[in-house]
Each structure stands twice: as structure tokens, then as C-alpha cells.
Amino acid sequence: MMSVIIDIFLFITIRRTYEVFCLNLSDANLLIKNYFLILKLLLLNERIIELHDIAPKEFWGAQDTHLETIKKYYPKLKIVARGTTLKAYGEKEVLDEFENRFNRLMLHFTRYNNIDTNVIDRVIQSNSQEEQRMPDHDKILVHGIGGKLIKAMTPNQQKMVDLVHKNDMVFAVGPAGTGKTYTGVALAVKALKEKQVKRIILTRPAVEAGENLGFLPGDMKEKLDPYMQPLYDALRDMLPPQTLEDYILKGIIQIAPLAFMRGRTLDNAFVILDEAQNSTHSQMKMFLTRMGKNAKFIITGDPGQVDLPRRTISGLKEALLILKDVEGIGILYLDDKDIVRHRLVKKVIDAYKSIENLD
């Protein structure tokens, strides 16, 4: 097919050149040069690469500085980037090498959430397929924003990580500040990046802790967003802003009140129920039975901070009792030694325990 196109192109070129030659020699020479330039482009190989789940503005850099750095290493290629699509033209051998190195750059960005000219230089000039592993690389859950290394900070947090690897459903219970939710979100982001799941679903019971939801301003979403804020905060530590926004818009990451889970089957998902101590018996049963194929469930909560109406049984407390011997379900109890917030938090919790025990 390509040979036929070239033959037709050459016929048109010769005919048109002869017509112009009869009129003006200089015009004919210019026309010949232009036709040969077009012919050269026709003969070049094309390679199209898509940036999947990568924010183009952050990957290409401010004013395309990263793209320009990449181009400098491949002067024999014509490289054009538009949004999430990159097109490269040139000889097949050069294109193969370029695609291999470019895929490694995308892998680096996906894994570490950043890229700069130093990274580009190192990856393109490196002979090894993989960059050298960092010390304790296996213990790192996610490379957060600004190069922040997110990993288990205490022995119990590491136990939580191990339990999630061994079980499809894990209950992580403990006081405020022990990193239950943060570790869970990090595990979810890790699973999504490694394509173990297709989506992350984060949920909380929308319980009015001493405040009346109806009197808050705004529509239903605006009323409920404050309850979901801790989940957004954790995600912002782990994903670039544009990537997080795109994931939420596409439904890859979903953050919703527990009541919105009713009637759903959660397949190929990493699901976290946070503040589970504020779920009722029926809500907890409903949530646990949403579990679909290839799903991971983490349930976190603090039985000492129940905001339910009096005489309402906490779904978390009940579930811990009836599911403690079920195979495939892991249960972990974190304690004051796992608190990773300000050192005063532990003292505050101890002080309140002293008066609560008197009751």
C-alpha cells in the first residue's frame, strides 16, 4: 500500500515540477525540495505513546521544559506532544530505544509522583532496565508528594500492612492518631498504582457529632464533604493534585457516605470504611456484604469515640465480636504506642481515659 502511495506521489511530483519548470527554473527547484521533504516524512516510521493516568502538565513540565530535555537526547527524531498524546517520527531502531526509555520515565513518574531534568538525564543515560532499588524499598508503601516516603511507622502499622496482604478483609481498631486511616489509604493507592485493583472507594458514616447536618450551608455534597475531609487530606499527600482530580472525575477514586453504598457490588476495588464505630448494626452488615470479586476491604475505627445516639449498638463493636474467628478476616488492635501525631495527643488520650474509667 505504501509503495502505491509513493508511486502516485512521484508521478504527481514529476508532472507538477515539469509544469513549473516550463515557467520558472527557481520555482521548480523550490518545489522539488518541498516534495522531497514531504516524501521523507512519508517514509518515516511513526510511534504514538499515550500518558495513561499521568497529568500531562506535571509530566511535560512548566513550559514543556521536561519535553525539551527529552528532545535533546533524540535529535534524529521529530517529537510532538499534544495533551496526553506523544508522537515521534524517525527510524525504527531509534524509535524503539526512545519508546523503551520513555516508558521508564512514565514508570518513574507513576511510582514516585515526580520527575525533573536530573531524573530524565539518569533514566535516559542509564543502561539498566530498572533504577537501583532504595534501601528498605519493600517497606515503602507510596512515594508521596515532594518525595515523601510513606511507610509503616510503628510495629503495629507494619502488622496492618502484613494482614492486608494475607487477608481480603481487615479490621484495624485503635485510638485517634495511630495511623489506621492513613496506612489504609496508602495501601489502597499502592494497589491502584500496581493495577491490583481498578478503583478505590473510601466511605464514612455521616454522623452528626454534636452538630445538626441540616443547618450546614450548601447542597447535599457540600454538607457531606466536611465529613470526608480526612480522606481527601490523606489522598493529597499521596497523589499529584491533577491526578487526584482526574481520578475523582473518572470515578477511579470515589469518596461517599456509607449510606450511598447500599445496593452496590464492589468488584475490583480497594474499599475503606473509616470511623466504623459510628455505623449501626444494619449499616455494617450492609457494607460487609457489598464485597465483590477481587476486592480488599479495610474497616477502621475507634470504639472509644462512638457518636451514635444512646442505646444504639455500634456496628463495629458487634462485628469484632461475631467475626473474630472467621477465616480470611484479619483483626488488629492498635494502642497508644502507635500514636504518630503530636506527642501531646497521647497525653490527652491518657487523661481522658482516666476520667472515663471512673464512669
MIKE-753064 format. One record per residue (C-alpha): residue number from 1; x, y, z; residue in one letter; chain. Coordinates in nm, 2 decimals. Layout:
BEGIN
<pt NUM; <X; Y; Z>; a; A>
...
***
This chain:
BEGIN
<pt 1; <0.00; 0.00; 0.00>; m; A>
<pt 2; <0.28; 0.24; 0.09>; m; A>
<pt 3; <0.46; 0.17; -0.24>; s; A>
<pt 4; <0.15; 0.26; -0.43>; v; A>
<pt 5; <0.12; 0.59; -0.24>; i; A>
<pt 6; <0.48; 0.67; -0.31>; i; A>
<pt 7; <0.44; 0.59; -0.69>; d; A>
<pt 8; <0.14; 0.82; -0.71>; i; A>
<pt 9; <0.32; 1.09; -0.52>; f; A>
<pt 10; <0.63; 1.06; -0.75>; l; A>
<pt 11; <0.41; 1.08; -1.06>; f; A>
<pt 12; <0.23; 1.40; -0.93>; i; A>
<pt 13; <0.57; 1.55; -0.83>; t; A>
<pt 14; <0.73; 1.49; -1.18>; i; A>
<pt 15; <0.43; 1.62; -1.36>; r; A>
<pt 16; <0.39; 1.93; -1.14>; r; A>
<pt 17; <0.77; 2.00; -1.15>; t; A>
<pt 18; <0.77; 1.98; -1.53>; y; A>
<pt 19; <0.48; 2.23; -1.55>; e; A>
<pt 20; <0.65; 2.48; -1.31>; v; A>
<pt 21; <0.99; 2.42; -1.49>; f; A>
<pt 22; <0.84; 2.54; -1.81>; c; A>
<pt 23; <0.75; 2.87; -1.64>; l; A>
<pt 24; <1.04; 2.93; -1.39>; n; A>
<pt 25; <1.35; 2.74; -1.31>; l; A>
<pt 26; <1.39; 2.87; -0.95>; s; A>
<pt 27; <1.03; 2.79; -0.87>; d; A>
<pt 28; <1.08; 2.44; -0.99>; a; A>
<pt 29; <1.39; 2.38; -0.77>; n; A>
<pt 30; <1.19; 2.51; -0.46>; l; A>
<pt 31; <0.90; 2.28; -0.55>; l; A>
<pt 32; <1.13; 1.98; -0.58>; i; A>
<pt 33; <1.29; 2.05; -0.24>; k; A>
<pt 34; <0.94; 2.07; -0.08>; n; A>
<pt 35; <0.82; 1.75; -0.24>; y; A>
<pt 36; <1.13; 1.56; -0.12>; f; A>
<pt 37; <1.08; 1.69; 0.23>; l; A>
<pt 38; <0.72; 1.56; 0.22>; i; A>
<pt 39; <0.84; 1.23; 0.08>; l; A>
<pt 40; <1.09; 1.19; 0.36>; k; A>
<pt 41; <0.81; 1.24; 0.62>; l; A>
<pt 42; <0.60; 0.97; 0.44>; l; A>
<pt 43; <0.89; 0.72; 0.47>; l; A>
<pt 44; <0.95; 0.78; 0.84>; l; A>
<pt 45; <0.81; 0.54; 1.10>; n; A>
<pt 46; <0.56; 0.68; 1.35>; e; A>
<pt 47; <0.53; 0.59; 1.71>; r; A>
<pt 48; <0.23; 0.70; 1.93>; i; A>
<pt 49; <0.26; 0.69; 2.31>; i; A>
<pt 50; <-0.03; 0.78; 2.55>; e; A>
<pt 51; <0.02; 0.91; 2.90>; l; A>
<pt 52; <-0.22; 0.68; 3.10>; h; A>
<pt 53; <-0.32; 0.82; 3.44>; d; A>
<pt 54; <-0.05; 1.08; 3.42>; i; A>
<pt 55; <-0.12; 1.46; 3.44>; a; A>
<pt 56; <0.04; 1.60; 3.12>; p; A>
<pt 57; <0.12; 1.94; 3.27>; k; A>
<pt 58; <0.32; 1.79; 3.55>; e; A>
<pt 59; <0.49; 1.53; 3.33>; f; A>
<pt 60; <0.59; 1.77; 3.05>; w; A>
<pt 61; <0.70; 2.04; 3.30>; g; A>
<pt 62; <0.65; 2.41; 3.31>; a; A>
<pt 63; <0.66; 2.55; 2.96>; q; A>
<pt 64; <0.74; 2.19; 2.84>; d; A>
<pt 65; <1.09; 2.20; 3.00>; t; A>
<pt 66; <1.09; 1.83; 3.05>; h; A>
<pt 67; <0.98; 1.76; 2.70>; l; A>
<pt 68; <1.25; 1.98; 2.56>; e; A>
<pt 69; <1.51; 1.79; 2.77>; t; A>
<pt 70; <1.39; 1.46; 2.63>; i; A>
<pt 71; <1.41; 1.60; 2.27>; k; A>
<pt 72; <1.78; 1.70; 2.32>; k; A>
<pt 73; <1.87; 1.33; 2.36>; y; A>
<pt 74; <1.70; 1.24; 2.03>; y; A>
<pt 75; <1.79; 1.50; 1.76>; p; A>
<pt 76; <1.72; 1.24; 1.49>; k; A>
<pt 77; <1.36; 1.22; 1.59>; l; A>
<pt 78; <1.07; 1.46; 1.53>; k; A>
<pt 79; <0.88; 1.46; 1.86>; i; A>
<pt 80; <0.54; 1.63; 1.90>; v; A>
<pt 81; <0.33; 1.63; 2.22>; a; A>
<pt 82; <-0.04; 1.73; 2.25>; r; A>
<pt 83; <-0.21; 1.68; 2.58>; g; A>
<pt 84; <-0.17; 1.31; 2.68>; t; A>
<pt 85; <-0.05; 1.20; 2.34>; t; A>
<pt 86; <0.31; 1.20; 2.22>; l; A>
<pt 87; <0.40; 1.13; 1.85>; k; A>
<pt 88; <0.76; 1.05; 1.74>; a; A>
<pt 89; <0.88; 1.01; 1.38>; y; A>
<pt 90; <1.21; 0.86; 1.27>; g; A>
<pt 91; <1.40; 0.54; 1.20>; e; A>
<pt 92; <1.26; 0.22; 1.37>; k; A>
<pt 93; <1.58; 0.14; 1.57>; e; A>
<pt 94; <1.59; 0.49; 1.72>; v; A>
<pt 95; <1.21; 0.49; 1.79>; l; A>
<pt 96; <1.25; 0.15; 1.97>; d; A>
<pt 97; <1.51; 0.29; 2.20>; e; A>
<pt 98; <1.32; 0.61; 2.26>; f; A>
<pt 99; <1.00; 0.42; 2.35>; e; A>
<pt 100; <1.18; 0.20; 2.59>; n; A>
<pt 101; <1.34; 0.49; 2.77>; r; A>
<pt 102; <1.02; 0.70; 2.76>; f; A>
<pt 103; <0.82; 0.41; 2.92>; n; A>
<pt 104; <1.07; 0.40; 3.20>; r; A>
<pt 105; <1.02; 0.77; 3.26>; l; A>
<pt 106; <0.64; 0.72; 3.28>; m; A>
<pt 107; <0.70; 0.43; 3.52>; l; A>
<pt 108; <0.92; 0.66; 3.74>; h; A>
<pt 109; <0.65; 0.93; 3.74>; f; A>
<pt 110; <0.38; 0.68; 3.83>; t; A>
<pt 111; <0.59; 0.53; 4.11>; r; A>
<pt 112; <0.75; 0.84; 4.26>; y; A>
<pt 113; <0.50; 1.12; 4.17>; n; A>
<pt 114; <0.77; 1.35; 4.04>; n; A>
<pt 115; <1.01; 1.40; 3.75>; i; A>
<pt 116; <1.27; 1.66; 3.68>; d; A>
<pt 117; <1.57; 1.71; 3.44>; t; A>
<pt 118; <1.80; 1.51; 3.67>; n; A>
<pt 119; <1.57; 1.21; 3.66>; v; A>
<pt 120; <1.54; 1.24; 3.28>; i; A>
<pt 121; <1.92; 1.25; 3.25>; d; A>
<pt 122; <1.96; 0.95; 3.47>; r; A>
<pt 123; <1.69; 0.73; 3.31>; v; A>
<pt 124; <1.79; 0.81; 2.95>; i; A>
<pt 125; <2.16; 0.76; 3.01>; q; A>
<pt 126; <2.12; 0.45; 3.23>; s; A>
<pt 127; <2.20; 0.11; 3.08>; n; A>
<pt 128; <1.99; -0.09; 3.33>; s; A>
<pt 129; <1.62; -0.16; 3.28>; q; A>
<pt 130; <1.54; -0.06; 3.64>; e; A>
<pt 131; <1.67; 0.21; 3.86>; e; A>
<pt 132; <1.86; 0.09; 4.16>; q; A>
<pt 133; <1.63; -0.01; 4.45>; r; A>
<pt 134; <1.64; 0.21; 4.75>; m; A>
<pt 135; <1.72; 0.07; 5.09>; p; A>
<pt 136; <1.40; -0.08; 5.26>; d; A>
<pt 137; <1.22; -0.03; 4.92>; h; A>
<pt 138; <0.98; -0.31; 5.00>; d; A>
<pt 139; <0.87; -0.13; 5.32>; k; A>
<pt 140; <0.77; 0.18; 5.13>; i; A>
<pt 141; <0.40; 0.19; 5.05>; l; A>
<pt 142; <0.38; 0.50; 4.84>; v; A>
<pt 143; <0.61; 0.78; 4.73>; h; A>
<pt 144; <0.41; 1.08; 4.82>; g; A>
<pt 145; <0.41; 1.44; 4.71>; i; A>
<pt 146; <0.75; 1.61; 4.72>; g; A>
<pt 147; <0.93; 1.28; 4.75>; g; A>
<pt 148; <0.77; 1.20; 5.09>; k; A>
<pt 149; <0.82; 0.83; 5.17>; l; A>
<pt 150; <0.50; 0.68; 5.31>; i; A>
<pt 151; <0.55; 0.36; 5.50>; k; A>
<pt 152; <0.45; 0.19; 5.83>; a; A>
<pt 153; <0.58; 0.39; 6.12>; m; A>
<pt 154; <0.52; 0.15; 6.41>; t; A>
<pt 155; <0.53; -0.23; 6.45>; p; A>
<pt 156; <0.15; -0.25; 6.46>; n; A>
<pt 157; <0.12; -0.04; 6.14>; q; A>
<pt 158; <0.35; -0.29; 5.98>; q; A>
<pt 159; <0.13; -0.57; 6.12>; k; A>
<pt 160; <-0.16; -0.40; 5.95>; m; A>
<pt 161; <0.02; -0.40; 5.62>; v; A>
<pt 162; <0.10; -0.77; 5.65>; d; A>
<pt 163; <-0.26; -0.85; 5.75>; l; A>
<pt 164; <-0.39; -0.68; 5.44>; v; A>
<pt 165; <-0.15; -0.88; 5.22>; h; A>
<pt 166; <-0.28; -1.20; 5.37>; k; A>
<pt 167; <-0.65; -1.13; 5.41>; n; A>
<pt 168; <-0.91; -0.97; 5.19>; d; A>
<pt 169; <-1.09; -0.81; 5.49>; m; A>
<pt 170; <-0.91; -0.64; 5.78>; v; A>
<pt 171; <-1.04; -0.46; 6.09>; f; A>
<pt 172; <-0.79; -0.21; 6.23>; a; A>
<pt 173; <-0.91; -0.07; 6.56>; v; A>
<pt 174; <-0.74; 0.18; 6.79>; g; A>
<pt 175; <-0.74; 0.53; 6.93>; p; A>
<pt 176; <-0.71; 0.85; 6.73>; a; A>
<pt 177; <-0.37; 0.93; 6.57>; g; A>
<pt 178; <-0.25; 0.57; 6.53>; t; A>
<pt 179; <-0.24; 0.60; 6.15>; g; A>
<pt 180; <-0.52; 0.35; 6.08>; k; A>
<pt 181; <-0.68; 0.55; 5.80>; t; A>
<pt 182; <-0.36; 0.69; 5.66>; y; A>
<pt 183; <-0.20; 0.35; 5.63>; t; A>
<pt 184; <-0.51; 0.21; 5.48>; g; A>
<pt 185; <-0.53; 0.48; 5.22>; v; A>
<pt 186; <-0.16; 0.43; 5.14>; a; A>
<pt 187; <-0.22; 0.06; 5.08>; l; A>
<pt 188; <-0.52; 0.15; 4.86>; a; A>
<pt 189; <-0.31; 0.39; 4.65>; v; A>
<pt 190; <-0.03; 0.13; 4.62>; k; A>
<pt 191; <-0.28; -0.13; 4.50>; a; A>
<pt 192; <-0.42; 0.11; 4.24>; l; A>
<pt 193; <-0.08; 0.21; 4.11>; k; A>
<pt 194; <0.03; -0.15; 4.08>; e; A>
<pt 195; <-0.30; -0.23; 3.89>; k; A>
<pt 196; <-0.41; -0.48; 4.15>; q; A>
<pt 197; <-0.75; -0.30; 4.16>; v; A>
<pt 198; <-0.93; -0.07; 3.92>; k; A>
<pt 199; <-1.07; 0.18; 4.18>; r; A>
<pt 200; <-1.06; 0.30; 4.53>; i; A>
<pt 201; <-1.37; 0.35; 4.74>; i; A>
<pt 202; <-1.35; 0.55; 5.06>; l; A>
<pt 203; <-1.65; 0.58; 5.29>; t; A>
<pt 204; <-1.76; 0.71; 5.63>; r; A>
<pt 205; <-2.09; 0.72; 5.82>; p; A>
<pt 206; <-2.22; 1.08; 5.80>; a; A>
<pt 207; <-2.29; 1.10; 6.18>; v; A>
<pt 208; <-2.37; 1.44; 6.33>; e; A>
<pt 209; <-2.12; 1.46; 6.61>; a; A>
<pt 210; <-2.30; 1.71; 6.82>; g; A>
<pt 211; <-2.39; 1.92; 6.52>; e; A>
<pt 212; <-2.70; 1.94; 6.30>; n; A>
<pt 213; <-2.63; 1.85; 5.94>; l; A>
<pt 214; <-2.94; 2.02; 5.82>; g; A>
<pt 215; <-2.83; 2.36; 5.93>; f; A>
<pt 216; <-2.50; 2.34; 5.74>; l; A>
<pt 217; <-2.49; 2.56; 5.43>; p; A>
<pt 218; <-2.49; 2.43; 5.07>; g; A>
<pt 219; <-2.63; 2.13; 4.88>; d; A>
<pt 220; <-2.60; 1.77; 5.00>; m; A>
<pt 221; <-2.25; 1.73; 4.86>; k; A>
<pt 222; <-2.13; 2.05; 5.03>; e; A>
<pt 223; <-2.29; 1.94; 5.36>; k; A>
<pt 224; <-2.12; 1.60; 5.34>; l; A>
<pt 225; <-1.78; 1.70; 5.22>; d; A>
<pt 226; <-1.66; 1.81; 5.57>; p; A>
<pt 227; <-1.72; 1.46; 5.69>; y; A>
<pt 228; <-1.50; 1.32; 5.41>; m; A>
<pt 229; <-1.22; 1.58; 5.45>; q; A>
<pt 230; <-0.97; 1.35; 5.64>; p; A>
<pt 231; <-0.98; 1.11; 5.35>; l; A>
<pt 232; <-0.91; 1.39; 5.10>; y; A>
<pt 233; <-0.62; 1.50; 5.31>; d; A>
<pt 234; <-0.46; 1.16; 5.30>; a; A>
<pt 235; <-0.50; 1.13; 4.93>; l; A>
<pt 236; <-0.35; 1.48; 4.87>; r; A>
<pt 237; <-0.03; 1.36; 5.05>; d; A>
<pt 238; <0.00; 1.07; 4.80>; m; A>
<pt 239; <-0.12; 1.18; 4.46>; l; A>
<pt 240; <-0.05; 1.49; 4.25>; p; A>
<pt 241; <-0.34; 1.74; 4.25>; p; A>
<pt 242; <-0.43; 1.70; 3.88>; q; A>
<pt 243; <-0.41; 1.32; 3.90>; t; A>
<pt 244; <-0.63; 1.31; 4.21>; l; A>
<pt 245; <-0.88; 1.54; 4.04>; e; A>
<pt 246; <-0.89; 1.33; 3.73>; d; A>
<pt 247; <-0.93; 1.01; 3.93>; y; A>
<pt 248; <-1.23; 1.15; 4.12>; i; A>
<pt 249; <-1.39; 1.28; 3.80>; l; A>
<pt 250; <-1.35; 0.94; 3.63>; k; A>
<pt 251; <-1.48; 0.76; 3.93>; g; A>
<pt 252; <-1.15; 0.57; 3.98>; i; A>
<pt 253; <-1.14; 0.72; 4.33>; i; A>
<pt 254; <-1.48; 0.75; 4.50>; q; A>
<pt 255; <-1.55; 0.92; 4.83>; i; A>
<pt 256; <-1.90; 0.89; 4.96>; a; A>
<pt 257; <-2.11; 0.85; 5.28>; p; A>
<pt 258; <-2.17; 0.49; 5.40>; l; A>
<pt 259; <-2.55; 0.51; 5.31>; a; A>
<pt 260; <-2.45; 0.55; 4.94>; f; A>
<pt 261; <-2.30; 0.20; 4.94>; m; A>
<pt 262; <-2.65; 0.03; 4.96>; r; A>
<pt 263; <-2.73; -0.18; 4.66>; g; A>
<pt 264; <-2.38; -0.18; 4.51>; r; A>
<pt 265; <-2.14; -0.47; 4.44>; t; A>
<pt 266; <-1.79; -0.36; 4.48>; l; A>
<pt 267; <-1.57; -0.56; 4.24>; d; A>
<pt 268; <-1.20; -0.50; 4.16>; n; A>
<pt 269; <-1.19; -0.23; 4.43>; a; A>
<pt 270; <-0.99; -0.14; 4.74>; f; A>
<pt 271; <-1.26; -0.02; 4.99>; v; A>
<pt 272; <-1.20; 0.15; 5.32>; i; A>
<pt 273; <-1.47; 0.21; 5.58>; l; A>
<pt 274; <-1.34; 0.48; 5.81>; d; A>
<pt 275; <-1.49; 0.58; 6.15>; e; A>
<pt 276; <-1.67; 0.25; 6.15>; a; A>
<pt 277; <-1.76; 0.28; 6.52>; q; A>
<pt 278; <-2.03; 0.52; 6.41>; n; A>
<pt 279; <-2.20; 0.26; 6.19>; s; A>
<pt 280; <-2.51; 0.08; 6.31>; t; A>
<pt 281; <-2.58; -0.29; 6.30>; h; A>
<pt 282; <-2.77; -0.27; 5.97>; s; A>
<pt 283; <-2.51; -0.04; 5.81>; q; A>
<pt 284; <-2.22; -0.26; 5.90>; m; A>
<pt 285; <-2.40; -0.57; 5.77>; k; A>
<pt 286; <-2.49; -0.39; 5.45>; m; A>
<pt 287; <-2.13; -0.27; 5.40>; f; A>
<pt 288; <-1.96; -0.60; 5.46>; l; A>
<pt 289; <-2.20; -0.78; 5.21>; t; A>
<pt 290; <-2.10; -0.53; 4.93>; r; A>
<pt 291; <-1.78; -0.72; 4.88>; m; A>
<pt 292; <-1.73; -0.84; 4.52>; g; A>
<pt 293; <-1.47; -1.03; 4.33>; k; A>
<pt 294; <-1.11; -0.92; 4.36>; n; A>
<pt 295; <-1.19; -0.67; 4.64>; a; A>
<pt 296; <-1.00; -0.57; 4.95>; k; A>
<pt 297; <-1.19; -0.43; 5.25>; f; A>
<pt 298; <-1.04; -0.23; 5.54>; i; A>
<pt 299; <-1.25; -0.13; 5.83>; i; A>
<pt 300; <-1.11; 0.12; 6.07>; t; A>
<pt 301; <-1.25; 0.28; 6.39>; g; A>
<pt 302; <-1.21; 0.38; 6.75>; d; A>
<pt 303; <-1.46; 0.21; 6.98>; p; A>
<pt 304; <-1.39; 0.48; 7.24>; g; A>
<pt 305; <-1.53; 0.76; 7.01>; q; A>
<pt 306; <-1.88; 0.65; 6.93>; v; A>
<pt 307; <-2.11; 0.94; 6.83>; d; A>
<pt 308; <-2.42; 0.73; 6.78>; l; A>
<pt 309; <-2.74; 0.80; 6.98>; p; A>
<pt 310; <-2.77; 0.64; 7.32>; r; A>
<pt 311; <-2.88; 0.27; 7.32>; r; A>
<pt 312; <-2.77; 0.23; 6.96>; t; A>
<pt 313; <-2.52; -0.06; 6.92>; i; A>
<pt 314; <-2.21; 0.02; 6.73>; s; A>
<pt 315; <-2.18; -0.19; 6.42>; g; A>
<pt 316; <-1.80; -0.21; 6.47>; l; A>
<pt 317; <-1.81; -0.34; 6.82>; k; A>
<pt 318; <-2.06; -0.60; 6.72>; e; A>
<pt 319; <-1.87; -0.71; 6.41>; a; A>
<pt 320; <-1.55; -0.75; 6.61>; l; A>
<pt 321; <-1.73; -1.00; 6.83>; l; A>
<pt 322; <-1.90; -1.21; 6.57>; i; A>
<pt 323; <-1.63; -1.22; 6.30>; l; A>
<pt 324; <-1.32; -1.27; 6.52>; k; A>
<pt 325; <-1.29; -1.64; 6.43>; d; A>
<pt 326; <-1.38; -1.62; 6.06>; v; A>
<pt 327; <-1.10; -1.74; 5.83>; e; A>
<pt 328; <-0.99; -1.47; 5.58>; g; A>
<pt 329; <-1.07; -1.18; 5.81>; i; A>
<pt 330; <-0.78; -1.02; 6.00>; g; A>
<pt 331; <-0.83; -0.81; 6.31>; i; A>
<pt 332; <-0.57; -0.58; 6.46>; l; A>
<pt 333; <-0.58; -0.37; 6.77>; y; A>
<pt 334; <-0.35; -0.06; 6.78>; l; A>
<pt 335; <-0.28; 0.12; 7.10>; d; A>
<pt 336; <-0.13; 0.44; 7.25>; d; A>
<pt 337; <0.22; 0.33; 7.15>; k; A>
<pt 338; <0.12; 0.36; 6.78>; d; A>
<pt 339; <0.02; 0.73; 6.80>; i; A>
<pt 340; <0.22; 0.92; 6.54>; v; A>
<pt 341; <0.06; 1.26; 6.58>; r; A>
<pt 342; <0.19; 1.53; 6.82>; h; A>
<pt 343; <0.34; 1.39; 7.14>; r; A>
<pt 344; <0.06; 1.57; 7.34>; l; A>
<pt 345; <-0.21; 1.36; 7.17>; v; A>
<pt 346; <-0.10; 1.05; 7.37>; k; A>
<pt 347; <-0.11; 1.25; 7.69>; k; A>
<pt 348; <-0.46; 1.39; 7.61>; v; A>
<pt 349; <-0.59; 1.04; 7.54>; i; A>
<pt 350; <-0.44; 0.91; 7.87>; d; A>
<pt 351; <-0.60; 1.20; 8.06>; a; A>
<pt 352; <-0.95; 1.13; 7.92>; y; A>
<pt 353; <-0.91; 0.76; 7.98>; k; A>
<pt 354; <-0.85; 0.83; 8.35>; s; A>
<pt 355; <-1.19; 1.00; 8.39>; i; A>
<pt 356; <-1.38; 0.77; 8.15>; e; A>
<pt 357; <-1.27; 0.47; 8.36>; n; A>
<pt 358; <-1.42; 0.63; 8.66>; l; A>
<pt 359; <-1.76; 0.63; 8.49>; d; A>
***
